[in-house]
Every structure is written in structure tokens, then in C-alpha cells.
Amino acid sequence: MSMMWFAVSYLLHRARWQGTATRKGDPEAGALSLEWLVIAASLVVAAGIAYGIFHAAIESEVSNLP
């Protein structure tokens, strides 16, 4: 779970940084800041769905162990 938390926190940090840079009018923010925010949010949602699916599958297999 720590690796997933690390990935999510990194994506949230990058999204926050991009949002702040965009609001301040920083030319280094780039034209794709909104797209990167959408991509980061999509990755977080996909990781959460994958975690749920794999967690449920592993739990069901563990219950079948003798």
C-alpha cells in the first residue's frame, strides 16, 4: 500500500504545482497544464479501481486456502 500511496501523493503534488503555476501566470507552466491534471486524475481513479479489483480477487482466493 505504501507504493500506491507514494504514487498518488506524487500525482497530487504535481497537480497542485501545475495548478499553482497556471494561476500565477507562470510561462513555465506550459499549455498542457489542464490536460496533465486530467491525466493525473484519470491515473488515480484507474489505480483505485485496480486496487479494488485485485484486493477483492486476492481476498476471495485467500478464503479458499485450507
Backbone hydrogen bonds, N-H to C=O, Kabsch-Sander energy under -0.5 kcal/mol:
donor,donor_aa,acceptor,acceptor_aa,energy
5,W,1,M,-2.4
6,F,2,S,-2.3
7,A,3,M,-2.2
8,V,4,M,-2.5
9,S,5,W,-2.7
10,Y,6,F,-2.2
11,L,7,A,-2.3
12,L,8,V,-2.5
13,H,9,S,-2.3
14,R,10,Y,-2.6
15,A,11,L,-2.4
16,R,12,L,-2.5
17,W,13,H,-2.5
18,Q,14,R,-2.7
19,G,15,A,-2.5
20,T,16,R,-2.4
21,A,17,W,-2.5
22,T,18,Q,-2.2
23,R,19,G,-2.3
24,K,20,T,-1.9
25,G,22,T,-1.0
26,D,21,A,-2.3
29,A,26,D,-1.7
30,G,27,P,-0.7
33,S,30,G,-0.7
36,W,32,L,-2.6
37,L,33,S,-1.9
38,V,34,L,-2.2
39,I,35,E,-2.5
40,A,36,W,-2.6
41,A,37,L,-2.4
42,S,38,V,-2.4
43,L,39,I,-2.4
44,V,40,A,-2.1
45,V,41,A,-2.3
46,A,42,S,-2.6
47,A,43,L,-2.5
48,G,44,V,-2.2
49,I,45,V,-2.3
50,A,46,A,-2.6
51,Y,47,A,-2.4
52,G,48,G,-2.1
53,I,49,I,-2.4
54,F,50,A,-2.8
55,H,51,Y,-2.7
56,A,52,G,-2.1
57,A,53,I,-2.2
58,I,54,F,-2.6
59,E,55,H,-2.4
60,S,56,A,-2.1
61,E,57,A,-1.8
62,V,58,I,-2.5
63,S,59,E,-1.7
64,N,60,S,-0.6
64,N,61,E,-0.6
65,L,62,V,-1.2
